[in-house]
Each structure stands twice: as C-alpha cells, then as structure tokens.
Amino acid sequence: MQKSSGIKNTLIVIVLLALTLTPRPITGYIDLQSAIRFEAAGDQSGAAEAYASAAKRIPWAPSLWENAGLKAMQNGDTESAITFLNLARQRHAITELGWLSLGSAYQKRGDLSLAVDAWKKALPLAQAASYLASVERAWSNFAEAIKYWQFNLAVEPKNAIGHYTLGLLLAATSPGQALPELMQAVTLSPDLDVRVEKLRTALNTALLSEDPAYQFLVSGRALGALGEWDLAAEAFRNAIRVRSNYAEAWAWVGEAKQHLDQDGNADIKKALTLDPESAMVQGLFGLALQRQGKPGEALAAYKKASILEPGDPGWQIALGNASEQTGDLIAAYDYYIRAVELAPTDASTWRAMVTFSVTNNMDVEGTGLPAARKLIALAPDDWQSYDLAGQAEFLLENFSASVIYLKKAAQLGPTMAAPALHLGLVYMQTGDRRLAFSYLALAENLDPGGPFGWQASRLLKQYFP
C-alpha cells in the first residue's frame, strides 16, 4: 500500500515537473489553438486573450499581437486593443488593417489626432480614406475632405455615399463640379434621388447666373435645406469671399451658425448694415429674433420683409408663425389665409394653414380639414399631408377616418415617428390598448430622444407601466 502511494506521488511530481518545464513555444502554440477555437465560437474576448498569451510565448510571431488587438477591438475593449496593436507596431508587425483598427480605437477614446495619424498609415484602404475625409470635414478642412473622398472613390468607384458626399462638398466649394458626382450617386443608389433632385435643381438655377457669389448663395441655401449646415456655411463664406458686401450671404452665414449652435448675431447685424432694404435679410433677422424668444420684434422684421416683397407667401407664413408665438391667433389666422390666397397652388401654404388649425384646435371643421384635403390633392406623395389630415379627423372625433389617413402617412413615411404616435393616440381614445401600445412603442423606437419619441415614452410609462 505504501509502495503504491509512493509511486502515485512520484507520478504527480513528474507531471508537475513536465508542466513546469514545458518549453514556452509549445505553450504558445497551445494558446494559439485556443485562440482559433475561441474565434470560431464567436468569443472575441477569449480569442483576444489567447492571441495575446500566444504572442508572449512565441516572440518570433509578433503578428499575433495584431490578431489580439483586432479581436479586442471587435469585443469593444478599446484599451486592450490599443495596447496590443501598439505592441504589434513596436515590432513592425502591424498591417494596414491593424492601423485602421488602431485609429478607430483612438477615435473611441477621444484621441482624434492619434486616430488621424493611424488612419493615414492605413492608406490605401478605402475605409481609411473615408474616415479621414469625415474627420477633415468635421475640422472644416473641406479641401482635405475632398481629397480623401477622391482617394476613396479611386479605390471604390461604386461607393454611392462617397459620390454623394463628395458632391455635397463640391457644391459648397465648387458648385460647377458637383453635379457629375451627385448624378453618379443616384445611378448607383436610386434611393438618393429625392435628396439629389433638390440640390440638382438649385445648382442648375445657380449656374444659369455668371455671378459666382450668387452661385455659392443658391448652392448654400440648398445645402441648408438638406440639413448640411456646415457645408452651407462654407458656401455662404465663399460667396462673401467673392463679394465682401453681399448682405444676403452675411445673413445666411448667421443663419447657418445658429443651426451649428454658434452665435450668428454679428453676421446678421453686418447684413442689416449692408442692406436693410433686403427682404431676405429682414426675414432672417426675424427668424433669429424668434429663436431668441422675441416674437414681437420678429413681427416687425417680417412685416418689413412683406412690404418689400408683398407677393411672397413665405413672409405671410412667417408673420402667422410669429403671431402664434405672441398668442394672437386671430392675426395668425389672417396671415395664413393671406398666404393661401397669394399661392393657392403651393402646397406649403396649405400645409401651414392646416398645421396652424390642428396645433391650436382652431376651426378644424371649417378650415383645418378642408385645408388638409386640399393639401393631399397638391402633395399626394407626402406623408405629412395624410398625417395632418389624420390629426384633423382625430380632433373632430372621426376616428375611423383618422386611422385611414394616419396609416397612409405611416406607409409613405415608414421611418417617421409622427404617424405612429398619432395612431397610438387614436387607439388609446378608442380603447384598443394592444394597438395603442404597439404604435406608441414604434414611435418611441423611431424617434429616441426626439419630441415624438419623448411623448410616446411618457404615454407608455403613464398608461402601460
């Protein structure tokens, strides 16, 4: 019995010695096999740790550090990715893909300058060029952004978003060169047609003029309408570079700055000094005043604009909106009616009329609903037309008709939260809790953090705890 126990203890010691004395490379290859198994199982964390362990034990295979870094990045472990990829870099064993991931890791950590340096080393990867283009645009280095998008497209000529973004940049910096890129984007991705069409129309209008300052102004306004306010601001600045006393361009710079959360007051004041008799300058001044919570002063600016351009319904709509802010709904109603009278075939005037009616629950039956029906006739493919009609029917307690209109709005605008929210409200009113919950949840998901999503979230918490 004692002999058997002695043999057993000896075997244990031998095994322990064998494990202790196993060469590190052999253990490293065992780690490498483990990394491959983790990777195959989708366990990026385990794969990263195993690759790192293998890299320590197999010093003549420094590329394993890059493997570890790539897996750590895929796992969302930014700090480990930076550590591992830098170990690969120090050993001259980092590839372009590694540089690309290192740059992304630095970006997530907030070290944008280091990210840019890494992405430059990742070139000629097309993705690196697109990352660099995005950063340069964020830094307002538009010429550099253009250069990197051109680099990207040389590698990926069928990148529709690349062509589209390059077209936007050119619209701000060289309007005459923008159209080919924009049209190529539509050819590659027809779903961009609606956005490109608006900009293309503006560019064609701008290029009819031989005045480059005017070309930049029109192009900038179109970019602003698309929400590309950083590029719009650059277009307006370019207009001023061509003609320093261009009052409207100064006013539009101020407007663009406000959309970019910057102070544009000095630019608008400059515009007023240069040309106080410009309706556009007065209108943008009024808009700035409204944002500052000064609707009374805004009214004065809009009235001056409407006197300067009495046939423009836009100033009547602006006057109506400012009057709403002051609480004078009777005056607002009159201004909206005047806008419709000035442009009876313009959908925007009817949209303003019905929006006023349903927002304030004012004469919905006599004004709001008829205006909504007229709007549908003028803009039958716009989801907002049916959404407004649905709201009008809801206020009149015509719930079945409201559902029909709102479902059509949801069909035309499947990513829009407003119709979903309004459908949720209708079904709450009719007592269909299942559908009410479904549409409110959809609105919350479509507009997280936005006004419609916030309202949906509040209703869900209150009525579906």
Secondary structure in CASP SS format (residue, H / E / C, confidence):
PFRMAT SS
TARGET T0000
AUTHOR 0000-0000-0000
METHOD secondary structure of the structure
MODEL  1
M C 1.00
Q H 1.00
K H 1.00
S H 1.00
S H 1.00
G H 1.00
I H 1.00
K H 1.00
N H 1.00
T H 1.00
L H 1.00
I H 1.00
V H 1.00
I H 1.00
V H 1.00
L H 1.00
L H 1.00
A H 1.00
L H 1.00
T H 1.00
L H 1.00
T C 1.00
P C 1.00
R H 1.00
P H 1.00
I H 1.00
T H 1.00
G H 1.00
Y H 1.00
I H 1.00
D H 1.00
L H 1.00
Q H 1.00
S H 1.00
A H 1.00
I H 1.00
R H 1.00
F H 1.00
E H 1.00
A H 1.00
A C 1.00
G C 1.00
D C 1.00
Q H 1.00
S H 1.00
G H 1.00
A H 1.00
A H 1.00
E H 1.00
A H 1.00
Y H 1.00
A H 1.00
S H 1.00
A H 1.00
A H 1.00
K H 1.00
R H 1.00
I C 1.00
P C 1.00
W C 1.00
A C 1.00
P C 1.00
S H 1.00
L H 1.00
W H 1.00
E H 1.00
N H 1.00
A H 1.00
G H 1.00
L H 1.00
K H 1.00
A H 1.00
M H 1.00
Q H 1.00
N C 1.00
G C 1.00
D C 1.00
T H 1.00
E H 1.00
S H 1.00
A H 1.00
I H 1.00
T H 1.00
F H 1.00
L H 1.00
N H 1.00
L H 1.00
A H 1.00
R H 1.00
Q H 1.00
R C 1.00
H C 1.00
A C 1.00
I C 1.00
T C 1.00
E H 1.00
L H 1.00
G H 1.00
W H 1.00
L H 1.00
S H 1.00
L H 1.00
G H 1.00
S H 1.00
A H 1.00
Y H 1.00
Q H 1.00
K H 1.00
R H 1.00
G C 1.00
D C 1.00
L H 1.00
S H 1.00
L H 1.00
A H 1.00
V H 1.00
D H 1.00
A H 1.00
W H 1.00
K H 1.00
K H 1.00
A H 1.00
L C 1.00
P C 1.00
L C 1.00
A H 1.00
Q H 1.00
A H 1.00
A H 1.00
S H 1.00
Y H 1.00
L H 1.00
A H 1.00
S H 1.00
V H 1.00
E H 1.00
R H 1.00
A H 1.00
W C 1.00
S C 1.00
N C 1.00
F H 1.00
A H 1.00
E H 1.00
A H 1.00
I H 1.00
K H 1.00
Y H 1.00
W H 1.00
Q H 1.00
F H 1.00
N H 1.00
L H 1.00
A H 1.00
V H 1.00
E C 1.00
P C 1.00
K C 1.00
N C 1.00
A H 1.00
I H 1.00
G H 1.00
H H 1.00
Y H 1.00
T H 1.00
L H 1.00
G H 1.00
L H 1.00
L H 1.00
L H 1.00
A H 1.00
A H 1.00
T H 1.00
S C 1.00
P H 1.00
G H 1.00
Q H 1.00
A H 1.00
L H 1.00
P H 1.00
E H 1.00
L H 1.00
M H 1.00
Q H 1.00
A H 1.00
V H 1.00
T H 1.00
L H 1.00
S C 1.00
P H 1.00
D H 1.00
L H 1.00
D H 1.00
V H 1.00
R H 1.00
V H 1.00
E H 1.00
K H 1.00
L H 1.00
R H 1.00
T H 1.00
A H 1.00
L H 1.00
N H 1.00
T H 1.00
A H 1.00
L H 1.00
L C 1.00
S C 1.00
E C 1.00
D C 1.00
P H 1.00
A H 1.00
Y H 1.00
Q H 1.00
F H 1.00
L H 1.00
V H 1.00
S H 1.00
G H 1.00
R H 1.00
A H 1.00
L H 1.00
G H 1.00
A H 1.00
L C 1.00
G C 1.00
E C 1.00
W H 1.00
D H 1.00
L H 1.00
A H 1.00
A H 1.00
E H 1.00
A H 1.00
F H 1.00
R H 1.00
N H 1.00
A H 1.00
I H 1.00
R H 1.00
V H 1.00
R C 1.00
S C 1.00
N C 1.00
Y C 1.00
A H 1.00
E H 1.00
A H 1.00
W H 1.00
A H 1.00
W H 1.00
V H 1.00
G H 1.00
E H 1.00
A H 1.00
K H 1.00
Q H 1.00
H H 1.00
L C 1.00
D C 1.00
Q C 1.00
D C 1.00
G C 1.00
N H 1.00
A H 1.00
D H 1.00
I H 1.00
K H 1.00
K H 1.00
A H 1.00
L H 1.00
T H 1.00
L H 1.00
D C 1.00
P C 1.00
E C 1.00
S C 1.00
A H 1.00
M H 1.00
V H 1.00
Q H 1.00
G H 1.00
L H 1.00
F H 1.00
G H 1.00
L H 1.00
A H 1.00
L H 1.00
Q H 1.00
R H 1.00
Q C 1.00
G C 1.00
K C 1.00
P H 1.00
G H 1.00
E H 1.00
A H 1.00
L H 1.00
A H 1.00
A H 1.00
Y H 1.00
K H 1.00
K H 1.00
A H 1.00
S H 1.00
I H 1.00
L H 1.00
E C 1.00
P C 1.00
G C 1.00
D C 1.00
P H 1.00
G H 1.00
W H 1.00
Q H 1.00
I H 1.00
A H 1.00
L H 1.00
G H 1.00
N H 1.00
A H 1.00
S H 1.00
E H 1.00
Q H 1.00
T H 1.00
G C 1.00
D C 1.00
L H 1.00
I H 1.00
A H 1.00
A H 1.00
Y H 1.00
D H 1.00
Y H 1.00
Y H 1.00
I H 1.00
R H 1.00
A H 1.00
V H 1.00
E H 1.00
L H 1.00
A C 1.00
P C 1.00
T C 1.00
D C 1.00
A H 1.00
S H 1.00
T H 1.00
W H 1.00
R H 1.00
A H 1.00
M H 1.00
V H 1.00
T H 1.00
F H 1.00
S H 1.00
V H 1.00
T H 1.00
N H 1.00
N C 1.00
M C 1.00
D C 1.00
V H 1.00
E H 1.00
G H 1.00
T H 1.00
G H 1.00
L H 1.00
P H 1.00
A H 1.00
A H 1.00
R H 1.00
K H 1.00
L H 1.00
I H 1.00
A H 1.00
L H 1.00
A C 1.00
P C 1.00
D C 1.00
D C 1.00
W H 1.00
Q H 1.00
S H 1.00
Y H 1.00
D H 1.00
L H 1.00
A H 1.00
G H 1.00
Q H 1.00
A H 1.00
E H 1.00
F H 1.00
L H 1.00
L C 1.00
E C 1.00
N C 1.00
F H 1.00
S H 1.00
A H 1.00
S H 1.00
V H 1.00
I H 1.00
Y H 1.00
L H 1.00
K H 1.00
K H 1.00
A H 1.00
A H 1.00
Q H 1.00
L H 1.00
G C 1.00
P C 1.00
T C 1.00
M C 1.00
A H 1.00
A H 1.00
P H 1.00
A H 1.00
L H 1.00
H H 1.00
L H 1.00
G H 1.00
L H 1.00
V H 1.00
Y H 1.00
M H 1.00
Q H 1.00
T H 1.00
G C 1.00
D C 1.00
R H 1.00
R H 1.00
L H 1.00
A H 1.00
F H 1.00
S H 1.00
Y H 1.00
L H 1.00
A H 1.00
L H 1.00
A H 1.00
E H 1.00
N H 1.00
L H 1.00
D C 1.00
P C 1.00
G C 1.00
G C 1.00
P H 1.00
F H 1.00
G H 1.00
W H 1.00
Q H 1.00
A H 1.00
S H 1.00
R H 1.00
L H 1.00
L H 1.00
K H 1.00
Q H 1.00
Y H 1.00
F C 1.00
P C 1.00
END
